[in-house]
Amino acid sequence: MTKDPGLSVIIRNKNQAEALEFALYNLTTRYSEDISEILVLDNLSDDTSRAVSLKYGVRFQTIEHFSYGGSANLAASLVSHEIAVIFSAHAYPVSHDFFKLIKAAFKANENLAGVRCIHNSGDYKRYINNVNAQNDPKGVGLIFCGSAFKISVWKKHRFKDDIKTFEDKEWSLRVLKKGYSIITVPAIFCYDIARSKDQEYIRFKNEIFGAYQLWHHDIKFKNALNRFVMTFIKSSRNYVQDLFYGFKKLIFMLRFLADKPEKFQ
């Protein structure tokens, strides 16, 4: 029988104590037999994230100068087991066999560099249709919020820490070219986050930079203007529709209140 390689869970966190509390509760109560260690990699949180981590007895490591690739490299260097599953604090496994499926995939394929799990309809459709990472590295490549990778492969091919984002996709492309494989397994997780407008803007900037660095997606004035116009049209339409249906709901409730005594006699 092949020896169990052990599995480490990495959680990247910044000021998400409430989400972190649930994530750790979920991991420690439902999956304790599948997990060898949990590491919280924290980016200078000023909430109760450290206390929450200590409450559940997991390792807590601070990173001062955060980058997506750099944080993944630091976490990979700190864990003690061959399989690493990386989450953000706002993501957590759902299916009961989540980690068992990941372990089984790595045991069955020594050439496997990483495993992508399922968190939306696109992931599920690609899995059902047997779309592979070689044909669709963007869609089937790793997403470092519910993916697993092999530490021995990482030691040969570290994550790039000089790109704004998409460090997971860049690594996927690189190891695929080296002859490794990446697959999707039907292990289901939830990606649960509500970003502020400022956070959405920061994410947008990072993705523009990352897309340019990784896929050389350039920005033209016409594209930028079209995006703004479409955003304005969509926002205006949504605003009008919200007002319209809000008014319809008000009318319905008023009519319901007026008719209720007769309808329920």
C-alpha positions as CSV (number, residue, x, y, z in Angstrom):
1,M,0.0,0.0,0.0
2,T,1.3,3.5,-0.9
3,K,2.1,5.5,2.2
4,D,-0.2,8.4,2.9
5,P,1.8,11.5,1.8
6,G,0.1,13.7,4.4
7,L,-1.8,16.9,3.6
8,S,-1.3,20.5,4.7
9,V,-4.0,23.2,4.5
10,I,-2.8,26.8,3.9
11,I,-5.2,29.7,4.6
12,R,-4.2,33.2,3.4
13,N,-5.9,35.8,5.5
14,K,-6.1,39.5,6.1
15,N,-8.7,41.0,8.5
16,Q,-11.2,38.2,8.0
17,A,-11.6,36.9,11.5
18,E,-15.2,36.0,11.2
19,A,-14.7,34.1,7.9
20,L,-11.5,32.5,9.3
21,E,-13.4,31.3,12.4
22,F,-16.0,29.5,10.3
23,A,-13.3,28.1,8.0
24,L,-11.3,26.7,10.9
25,Y,-14.4,25.3,12.6
26,N,-15.4,23.6,9.4
27,L,-11.9,22.1,8.8
28,T,-11.3,20.9,12.4
29,T,-14.7,19.4,13.0
30,R,-15.4,17.8,9.7
31,Y,-12.0,16.9,8.2
32,S,-9.6,16.4,11.1
33,E,-8.8,12.8,10.0
34,D,-7.8,14.0,6.5
35,I,-5.6,16.9,7.4
36,S,-2.1,16.7,8.9
37,E,-1.7,20.4,9.6
38,I,-3.2,23.8,9.1
39,L,-1.2,27.0,8.5
40,V,-2.8,30.5,8.6
41,L,-0.6,32.9,6.7
42,D,-1.7,36.3,7.9
43,N,-1.0,39.7,6.2
44,L,-0.8,42.0,9.2
45,S,-4.4,41.7,10.3
46,D,-5.5,44.1,13.1
47,D,-8.6,42.2,14.0
48,T,-8.9,39.0,16.1
49,S,-7.4,36.6,13.4
50,R,-4.5,35.6,15.6
51,A,-6.7,34.8,18.5
52,V,-9.1,32.8,16.3
53,S,-6.1,30.8,15.0
54,L,-4.8,30.1,18.5
55,K,-8.3,29.0,19.6
56,Y,-8.2,26.2,17.0
57,G,-4.6,25.3,17.7
58,V,-3.3,25.9,14.2
59,R,0.0,27.5,13.1
60,F,-0.1,31.2,12.6
61,Q,2.5,32.9,10.5
62,T,2.7,36.6,9.7
63,I,3.8,37.9,6.3
64,E,4.7,41.6,6.2
65,H,5.3,42.3,2.5
66,F,2.5,40.5,0.8
67,S,2.4,39.4,-2.9
68,Y,0.3,36.5,-4.2
69,G,3.3,34.5,-5.5
70,G,5.5,35.5,-2.6
71,S,2.9,34.4,0.0
72,A,2.3,31.1,-1.7
73,N,6.1,30.5,-1.8
74,L,6.4,31.3,1.9
75,A,3.5,29.0,2.8
76,A,4.9,26.2,0.7
77,S,8.3,26.5,2.4
78,L,6.7,26.3,5.9
79,V,4.4,23.3,5.5
80,S,5.6,19.8,6.3
81,H,3.7,17.5,3.9
82,E,3.8,16.6,0.3
83,I,0.3,17.8,-0.6
84,A,-0.7,21.4,0.0
85,V,-4.3,22.7,-0.3
86,I,-4.5,26.5,-0.4
87,F,-7.6,28.5,0.5
88,S,-8.4,32.1,1.4
89,A,-10.2,32.7,4.6
90,H,-13.5,33.2,2.8
91,A,-13.4,29.8,1.1
92,Y,-14.0,26.4,2.6
93,P,-14.6,22.8,1.6
94,V,-18.2,21.5,1.3
95,S,-18.2,17.9,0.1
96,H,-17.5,15.3,2.8
97,D,-14.8,13.6,0.7
98,F,-13.1,16.8,-0.4
99,F,-9.6,15.9,0.9
100,K,-9.9,12.2,0.2
101,L,-10.5,12.9,-3.5
102,I,-7.5,15.1,-3.6
103,K,-5.3,12.5,-2.0
104,A,-6.6,9.8,-4.2
105,A,-5.8,11.9,-7.3
106,F,-2.2,12.4,-6.3
107,K,-1.8,8.7,-5.3
108,A,-3.1,7.6,-8.7
109,N,-0.8,9.8,-10.8
110,E,2.8,10.5,-9.9
111,N,3.1,13.0,-12.7
112,L,0.3,15.2,-11.2
113,A,1.5,18.7,-10.2
114,G,-1.8,20.1,-9.1
115,V,-5.5,19.5,-8.6
116,R,-8.3,22.0,-9.2
117,C,-11.5,21.6,-7.3
118,I,-15.1,22.7,-8.1
119,H,-16.7,25.9,-6.9
120,N,-19.0,27.1,-9.8
121,S,-20.9,26.0,-12.8
122,G,-18.0,26.6,-15.1
123,D,-15.8,24.3,-13.2
124,Y,-18.5,21.6,-13.1
125,K,-19.2,21.8,-16.8
126,R,-15.5,21.6,-17.7
127,Y,-15.2,18.6,-15.4
128,I,-18.3,16.8,-16.9
129,N,-17.1,17.5,-20.5
130,N,-13.6,16.2,-19.7
131,V,-11.9,19.5,-20.5
132,N,-8.2,19.2,-19.7
133,A,-5.7,21.7,-18.5
134,Q,-3.6,21.4,-21.7
135,N,-6.5,22.6,-23.8
136,D,-7.8,25.1,-21.3
137,P,-5.1,26.2,-18.9
138,K,-7.1,29.2,-17.8
139,G,-10.2,27.2,-17.0
140,V,-8.6,24.1,-15.6
141,G,-5.4,25.6,-14.2
142,L,-5.1,26.0,-10.5
143,I,-6.9,28.7,-8.6
144,F,-5.2,29.4,-5.3
145,C,-8.5,29.5,-3.3
146,G,-9.4,25.8,-3.4
147,S,-6.7,24.0,-5.3
148,A,-3.9,21.6,-4.3
149,F,-0.3,21.3,-5.4
150,K,2.6,19.0,-4.9
151,I,5.4,20.4,-2.8
152,S,8.1,18.3,-4.6
153,V,7.1,19.9,-7.9
154,W,7.0,23.4,-6.2
155,K,10.6,22.9,-5.0
156,K,11.7,22.6,-8.7
157,H,9.4,25.3,-9.9
158,R,8.6,28.0,-7.4
159,F,5.8,30.5,-7.9
160,K,6.6,33.9,-9.4
161,D,6.5,36.7,-6.9
162,D,7.0,39.5,-9.4
163,I,3.6,39.5,-11.0
164,K,0.5,41.3,-9.6
165,T,-1.8,38.3,-9.7
166,F,-2.6,35.1,-11.6
167,E,0.4,33.5,-9.9
168,D,-1.6,30.3,-9.9
169,K,-2.3,30.4,-13.6
170,E,1.3,31.3,-14.5
171,W,2.6,28.3,-12.5
172,S,0.0,26.1,-14.1
173,L,1.2,27.1,-17.6
174,R,4.8,26.6,-16.6
175,V,4.5,23.1,-15.1
176,L,2.3,22.0,-17.9
177,K,5.0,22.9,-20.4
178,K,7.4,20.9,-18.3
179,G,5.3,17.8,-18.8
180,Y,3.4,17.6,-15.6
181,S,-0.4,17.3,-15.5
182,I,-3.2,19.2,-13.7
183,I,-6.7,17.8,-13.4
184,T,-10.1,18.7,-11.9
185,V,-11.6,16.5,-9.2
186,P,-15.2,16.7,-8.1
187,A,-14.3,18.0,-4.7
188,I,-16.6,20.9,-3.9
189,F,-15.8,24.1,-2.0
190,C,-17.6,27.4,-1.4
191,Y,-16.1,30.7,-2.4
192,D,-18.0,33.2,-0.3
193,I,-16.9,36.8,-0.4
194,A,-18.6,40.2,-0.7
195,R,-16.0,42.9,-1.8
196,S,-16.4,46.6,-1.3
197,K,-16.2,48.8,-4.3
198,D,-12.7,49.8,-3.3
199,Q,-11.6,46.2,-3.0
200,E,-13.2,45.4,-6.4
201,Y,-11.2,48.3,-7.9
202,I,-7.9,47.1,-6.4
203,R,-8.7,43.6,-7.8
204,F,-9.5,45.1,-11.2
205,K,-6.1,46.9,-11.3
206,N,-4.2,43.7,-10.3
207,E,-6.0,41.6,-12.9
208,I,-5.2,44.2,-15.6
209,F,-1.5,44.1,-14.7
210,G,-1.6,40.3,-14.3
211,A,-3.3,39.7,-17.6
212,Y,-0.7,41.9,-19.3
213,Q,2.3,40.2,-17.6
214,L,1.0,36.7,-18.2
215,W,-0.9,36.8,-21.5
216,H,0.3,40.2,-22.9
217,H,-3.3,41.5,-23.0
218,D,-2.9,45.1,-24.0
219,I,-5.4,47.9,-23.3
220,K,-6.6,50.2,-26.1
221,F,-8.4,53.5,-25.7
222,K,-11.4,52.2,-27.6
223,N,-11.7,49.1,-25.3
224,A,-11.3,51.2,-22.2
225,L,-14.0,53.6,-23.4
226,N,-16.4,50.8,-24.5
227,R,-16.0,49.2,-21.0
228,F,-16.9,52.5,-19.3
229,V,-19.9,53.0,-21.6
230,M,-21.2,49.5,-21.0
231,T,-20.7,49.8,-17.2
232,F,-22.7,53.1,-17.3
233,I,-25.5,51.5,-19.3
234,K,-25.7,48.4,-17.2
235,S,-25.7,50.5,-13.9
236,S,-28.4,52.8,-15.2
237,R,-30.6,49.9,-16.4
238,N,-30.2,48.1,-13.1
239,Y,-31.0,51.3,-11.2
240,V,-34.2,51.8,-13.2
241,Q,-35.2,48.2,-12.9
242,D,-34.6,48.1,-9.2
243,L,-36.9,51.2,-8.8
244,F,-39.5,49.7,-11.0
245,Y,-39.7,46.4,-9.2
246,G,-39.4,48.0,-5.8
247,F,-42.5,50.1,-6.7
248,K,-44.3,47.0,-7.9
249,K,-43.5,45.2,-4.7
250,L,-44.8,48.2,-2.7
251,I,-48.1,48.2,-4.7
252,F,-48.5,44.4,-4.2
253,M,-48.0,44.6,-0.4
254,L,-50.4,47.5,-0.1
255,R,-53.1,45.6,-2.1
256,F,-52.3,42.5,-0.1
257,L,-52.8,44.3,3.2
258,A,-56.1,45.8,1.9
259,D,-57.5,42.4,0.7
260,K,-56.1,40.2,3.5
261,P,-59.1,40.2,5.8
262,E,-61.4,39.0,3.0
263,K,-59.0,36.4,1.6
264,F,-58.4,34.7,4.9
265,Q,-62.0,34.6,6.2
